[in-house]
Protein backbone atom coordinates (compact mmCIF):
# COMPACT_ATOMS: atom_id res chain seq x y z
CA UNK A 1 0.00 0.00 0.00
CA UNK A 2 1.71 3.10 -1.21
CA UNK A 3 1.40 6.63 0.09
CA UNK A 4 -0.96 7.50 -2.77
CA UNK A 5 -3.37 4.79 -1.66
CA UNK A 6 -3.34 5.94 1.94
CA UNK A 7 -3.98 9.56 0.98
CA UNK A 8 -6.74 8.54 -1.42
CA UNK A 9 -8.56 6.40 1.14
CA UNK A 10 -8.17 9.10 3.79
CA UNK A 11 -9.70 11.83 1.64
CA UNK A 12 -12.37 9.50 0.26
CA UNK A 13 -13.39 8.52 3.80
CA UNK A 14 -13.52 12.18 4.88
CA UNK A 15 -15.65 13.07 1.86
CA UNK A 16 -18.13 10.23 2.16
CA UNK A 17 -18.51 10.38 5.96
CA UNK A 18 -19.02 14.12 6.10
CA UNK A 19 -21.41 13.85 3.14
CA UNK A 20 -23.47 11.38 5.17
CA UNK A 21 -23.46 13.78 8.11
CA UNK A 22 -24.64 16.62 5.84
CA UNK A 23 -27.63 14.55 4.78
CA UNK A 24 -28.51 12.84 8.05
CA UNK A 25 -27.75 15.41 10.73
CA UNK A 26 -30.79 16.86 12.44
CA UNK A 27 -29.09 20.18 13.08
CA UNK A 28 -28.58 22.40 10.04
CA UNK A 29 -25.49 24.05 11.48
CA UNK A 30 -23.82 20.64 11.84
CA UNK A 31 -24.78 19.91 8.23
CA UNK A 32 -23.20 23.15 7.05
CA UNK A 33 -19.97 22.53 8.94
CA UNK A 34 -19.61 18.96 7.73
CA UNK A 35 -20.14 20.27 4.21
CA UNK A 36 -16.89 22.15 4.86
CA UNK A 37 -15.08 18.85 5.37
CA UNK A 38 -16.66 17.42 2.23
CA UNK A 39 -15.37 20.33 0.18
CA UNK A 40 -11.90 19.97 1.71
CA UNK A 41 -11.90 16.25 1.00
CA UNK A 42 -12.81 16.83 -2.63
CA UNK A 43 -10.08 19.47 -2.87
CA UNK A 44 -7.59 16.91 -1.56
CA UNK A 45 -8.72 14.40 -4.19
CA UNK A 46 -8.20 17.08 -6.84
CA UNK A 47 -4.63 17.59 -5.65
CA UNK A 48 -4.11 13.83 -5.81
CA UNK A 49 -5.36 13.87 -9.40
CA UNK A 50 -2.84 16.54 -10.35
CA UNK A 51 -5.41 19.33 -10.72
CA UNK A 52 -3.72 21.86 -8.47
CA UNK A 53 -5.43 25.00 -9.73
CA UNK A 54 -8.89 23.44 -9.56
CA UNK A 55 -8.21 22.40 -5.98
CA UNK A 56 -7.37 25.97 -4.98
CA UNK A 57 -10.43 27.29 -6.81
CA UNK A 58 -12.54 24.67 -5.06
CA UNK A 59 -11.41 25.92 -1.67
CA UNK A 60 -11.80 29.58 -2.66
CA UNK A 61 -15.22 29.30 -4.30
CA UNK A 62 -16.90 26.59 -2.28
CA UNK A 63 -15.45 27.04 1.19
CA UNK A 64 -14.92 30.78 0.94
CA UNK A 65 -18.04 31.66 -1.01
CA UNK A 66 -20.85 29.16 -1.21
CA UNK A 67 -20.49 27.76 2.29
CA UNK A 68 -20.51 31.24 3.84
CA UNK A 69 -23.58 32.04 1.75
CA UNK A 70 -25.27 28.87 3.03
CA UNK A 71 -24.43 29.74 6.63
CA UNK A 72 -25.95 33.17 6.14
CA UNK A 73 -29.00 31.44 4.71
CA UNK A 74 -29.23 29.27 7.84
CA UNK A 75 -28.93 32.36 9.99
CA UNK A 76 -31.49 34.39 8.10
CA UNK A 77 -34.15 31.70 7.89
CA UNK A 78 -34.46 30.81 11.55
CA UNK A 79 -37.14 32.34 13.65
CA UNK A 80 -35.66 34.46 16.38
CA UNK A 81 -38.37 33.72 18.91
CA UNK A 82 -38.49 30.00 18.32
CA UNK A 83 -35.03 28.66 17.54
CA UNK A 84 -36.02 25.83 15.27
CA UNK A 85 -32.80 24.65 13.65
CA UNK A 86 -33.80 21.01 13.84
CA UNK A 87 -35.62 19.55 10.89
CA UNK A 88 -37.12 16.21 10.11
CA UNK A 89 -37.10 13.81 7.22
CA UNK A 90 -39.79 12.62 4.83
CA UNK A 91 -40.26 9.63 2.53
CA UNK A 92 -37.22 7.79 3.86
CA UNK A 93 -38.15 4.34 2.58
CA UNK A 94 -39.15 5.17 -1.03
CA UNK A 95 -36.22 7.53 -1.23
CA UNK A 96 -33.83 4.83 -0.10
CA UNK A 97 -35.21 2.33 -2.63
CA UNK A 98 -35.00 4.80 -5.51
CA UNK A 99 -31.48 5.85 -4.60
CA UNK A 100 -30.40 2.24 -4.15
CA UNK A 101 -31.57 1.34 -7.67
CA UNK A 102 -29.93 4.44 -9.15
CA UNK A 103 -26.69 3.88 -7.29
CA UNK A 104 -26.57 0.27 -8.47
CA UNK A 105 -26.99 1.36 -12.09
CA UNK A 106 -24.43 4.14 -11.75
CA UNK A 107 -21.77 2.06 -10.03
CA UNK A 108 -22.22 -0.94 -12.33
CA UNK A 109 -21.88 1.31 -15.37
CA UNK A 110 -18.78 2.90 -13.88
CA UNK A 111 -17.08 -0.34 -12.88
CA UNK A 112 -17.93 -2.56 -15.84
CA UNK A 113 -17.21 -0.12 -18.64
CA UNK A 114 -13.83 -0.60 -20.28
CA UNK A 115 -12.48 2.91 -19.93
CA UNK A 116 -9.75 3.81 -22.35
CA UNK A 117 -7.19 5.12 -19.94
CA UNK A 118 -3.62 5.82 -20.73
CA UNK A 119 -0.85 6.35 -18.25
CA UNK A 120 -0.74 10.03 -18.95
CA UNK A 121 2.20 12.21 -18.17
CA UNK A 122 0.47 14.92 -16.16
CA UNK A 123 1.99 18.34 -16.56
CA UNK A 124 3.70 19.64 -13.46
CA UNK A 125 1.26 22.50 -13.19
CA UNK A 126 -2.01 22.88 -15.04
CA UNK A 127 -2.41 26.59 -14.48
CA UNK A 128 -0.64 27.75 -17.64
CA UNK A 129 -2.53 25.36 -19.90
CA UNK A 130 -5.84 26.21 -18.26
CA UNK A 131 -5.29 29.92 -18.67
CA UNK A 132 -4.34 29.50 -22.34
CA UNK A 133 -7.45 27.40 -23.00
CA UNK A 134 -9.69 29.89 -21.25
CA UNK A 135 -8.54 32.86 -23.31
CA UNK A 136 -8.26 31.10 -26.65
CA UNK A 137 -10.63 28.19 -27.29
CA UNK A 138 -13.24 28.95 -24.65
CA UNK A 139 -13.16 32.74 -24.66
CA UNK A 140 -16.81 33.10 -25.71
CA UNK A 141 -18.12 30.84 -22.93
CA UNK A 142 -15.80 32.57 -20.47
CA UNK A 143 -17.26 35.98 -21.29
CA UNK A 144 -20.80 34.61 -21.22
CA UNK A 145 -20.17 33.17 -17.75
CA UNK A 146 -19.02 36.58 -16.57
CA UNK A 147 -22.28 38.09 -17.78
CA UNK A 148 -24.22 35.21 -16.20
CA UNK A 149 -22.57 35.85 -12.82
CA UNK A 150 -23.35 39.56 -13.06
CA UNK A 151 -27.00 38.88 -13.89
CA UNK A 152 -27.26 36.30 -11.10
CA UNK A 153 -25.82 38.70 -8.53
CA UNK A 154 -28.13 41.54 -9.55
CA UNK A 155 -31.08 39.16 -9.56
CA UNK A 156 -30.19 37.73 -6.15
CA UNK A 157 -29.85 41.19 -4.65
CA UNK A 158 -33.16 42.35 -6.09
CA UNK A 159 -35.02 39.20 -4.99
CA UNK A 160 -33.67 39.20 -1.46
CA UNK A 161 -34.10 42.94 -0.95
CA UNK A 162 -36.80 44.03 1.42
CA UNK A 163 -39.38 46.16 -0.30
CA UNK A 164 -39.68 49.69 0.97
CA UNK A 165 -43.03 50.72 2.29
CA UNK B 1 -2.42 8.99 -9.27
CA UNK B 2 -0.37 6.28 -10.89
CA UNK B 3 -1.25 3.40 -8.63
CA UNK B 4 -4.96 3.97 -8.11
CA UNK B 5 -7.31 2.73 -10.85
CA UNK B 6 -9.66 5.28 -12.34
CA UNK B 7 -12.70 3.31 -11.24
CA UNK B 8 -11.98 4.13 -7.60
CA UNK B 9 -12.42 7.84 -8.23
CA UNK B 10 -15.56 7.19 -10.27
CA UNK B 11 -17.05 5.03 -7.52
CA UNK B 12 -16.27 7.74 -4.99
CA UNK B 13 -18.09 10.32 -7.07
CA UNK B 14 -20.96 7.89 -7.59
CA UNK B 15 -21.31 7.52 -3.83
CA UNK B 16 -21.22 11.29 -3.37
CA UNK B 17 -23.91 11.74 -6.01
CA UNK B 18 -26.13 9.15 -4.33
CA UNK B 19 -25.70 10.81 -0.95
CA UNK B 20 -26.74 14.08 -2.56
CA UNK B 21 -29.86 12.52 -4.06
CA UNK B 22 -30.77 11.02 -0.69
CA UNK B 23 -30.53 14.49 0.81
CA UNK B 24 -32.73 16.04 -1.86
CA UNK B 25 -35.33 13.29 -1.47
CA UNK B 26 -35.64 12.91 2.28
CA UNK B 27 -34.82 16.26 3.90
CA UNK B 28 -37.51 18.81 4.61
CA UNK B 29 -35.43 21.94 5.08
CA UNK B 30 -34.83 23.82 1.84
CA UNK B 31 -31.30 24.81 2.84
CA UNK B 32 -30.26 21.20 3.43
CA UNK B 33 -31.72 20.35 0.03
CA UNK B 34 -29.49 23.10 -1.30
CA UNK B 35 -26.41 21.62 0.37
CA UNK B 36 -27.25 18.24 -1.18
CA UNK B 37 -27.39 19.86 -4.61
CA UNK B 38 -23.91 21.26 -3.96
CA UNK B 39 -22.77 17.71 -3.10
CA UNK B 40 -24.09 16.44 -6.44
CA UNK B 41 -22.39 19.26 -8.35
CA UNK B 42 -19.14 18.43 -6.57
CA UNK B 43 -19.38 14.77 -7.53
CA UNK B 44 -19.92 15.73 -11.17
CA UNK B 45 -16.84 17.95 -10.95
CA UNK B 46 -14.87 15.09 -9.47
CA UNK B 47 -15.82 12.89 -12.42
CA UNK B 48 -14.74 15.57 -14.89
CA UNK B 49 -11.39 16.06 -13.17
CA UNK B 50 -10.85 12.29 -13.03
CA UNK B 51 -11.40 11.81 -16.75
CA UNK B 52 -9.34 14.89 -17.55
CA UNK B 53 -6.47 13.66 -15.44
CA UNK B 54 -6.48 10.09 -16.72
CA UNK B 55 -6.72 11.16 -20.35
CA UNK B 56 -3.98 13.75 -19.96
CA UNK B 57 -6.22 16.47 -21.37
CA UNK B 58 -6.76 19.68 -19.44
CA UNK B 59 -10.00 20.60 -21.23
CA UNK B 60 -12.05 18.71 -18.67
CA UNK B 61 -10.81 21.06 -15.98
CA UNK B 62 -12.04 24.04 -18.01
CA UNK B 63 -15.51 22.54 -17.79
CA UNK B 64 -15.10 22.21 -14.03
CA UNK B 65 -14.62 25.98 -14.02
CA UNK B 66 -17.88 26.47 -15.86
CA UNK B 67 -19.73 24.15 -13.50
CA UNK B 68 -18.33 26.02 -10.50
CA UNK B 69 -19.41 29.37 -11.94
CA UNK B 70 -22.92 28.17 -12.58
CA UNK B 71 -23.00 26.62 -9.10
CA UNK B 72 -22.04 29.94 -7.55
CA UNK B 73 -24.73 31.78 -9.51
CA UNK B 74 -27.26 29.11 -8.55
CA UNK B 75 -26.32 29.36 -4.87
CA UNK B 76 -26.74 33.14 -4.88
CA UNK B 77 -30.11 33.16 -6.65
CA UNK B 78 -31.42 30.10 -4.80
CA UNK B 79 -30.62 31.47 -1.38
CA UNK B 80 -32.20 34.79 -2.31
CA UNK B 81 -35.37 32.92 -3.29
CA UNK B 82 -35.31 30.91 -0.05
CA UNK B 83 -34.95 34.09 1.99
CA UNK B 84 -37.79 35.76 0.06
CA UNK B 85 -40.01 32.72 0.70
CA UNK B 86 -39.07 32.76 4.37
CA UNK B 87 -40.05 36.41 4.59
CA UNK B 88 -43.47 35.67 3.17
CA UNK B 89 -44.32 32.34 4.81
CA UNK B 90 -41.99 32.27 7.85
CA UNK B 91 -40.87 28.74 7.05
CA UNK B 92 -38.38 26.95 4.80
CA UNK B 93 -40.06 23.58 5.20
CA UNK B 94 -40.60 22.36 1.65
CA UNK B 95 -43.72 20.48 2.72
CA UNK B 96 -45.35 23.72 3.75
CA UNK B 97 -44.39 25.65 0.62
CA UNK B 98 -47.15 24.03 -1.43
CA UNK B 99 -49.06 27.02 -2.72
CA UNK B 100 -48.91 25.67 -6.28
CA UNK B 101 -50.24 22.25 -5.27
CA UNK B 102 -53.41 21.33 -7.18
Interface residues (C-beta under 8 A of the other chain):
Chain A: X2 X4 X5 X8 X12 X15 X16 X19 X20 X22 X23 X28 X31 X32 X35 X38 X39 X42 X45 X46 X48 X49 X50 X51 X53 X54 X57 X58 X61 X62 X65 X66 X69 X70 X72 X73 X74 X76 X77 X79 X87 X88 X89 X90 X91 X92 X94 X95 X96 X98 X99 X102 X103 X106 X107 X110 X111 X115 X117 X118 X119 X120 X121 X122 X123 X126 X129 X130 X133 X134 X137 X138 X141 X145 X148 X149 X151 X152 X153 X155 X156 X157 X159 X160 X162
Chain B: X1 X2 X3 X4 X6 X7 X8 X9 X10 X11 X12 X14 X15 X16 X17 X18 X19 X20 X21 X22 X23 X25 X26 X27 X28 X29 X30 X31 X32 X34 X35 X36 X38 X39 X42 X45 X46 X49 X50 X52 X53 X54 X55 X56 X58 X59 X61 X62 X64 X65 X66 X68 X69 X70 X71 X72 X73 X74 X75 X76 X77 X79 X80 X81 X82 X83 X84 X86 X87 X90 X92 X93 X95
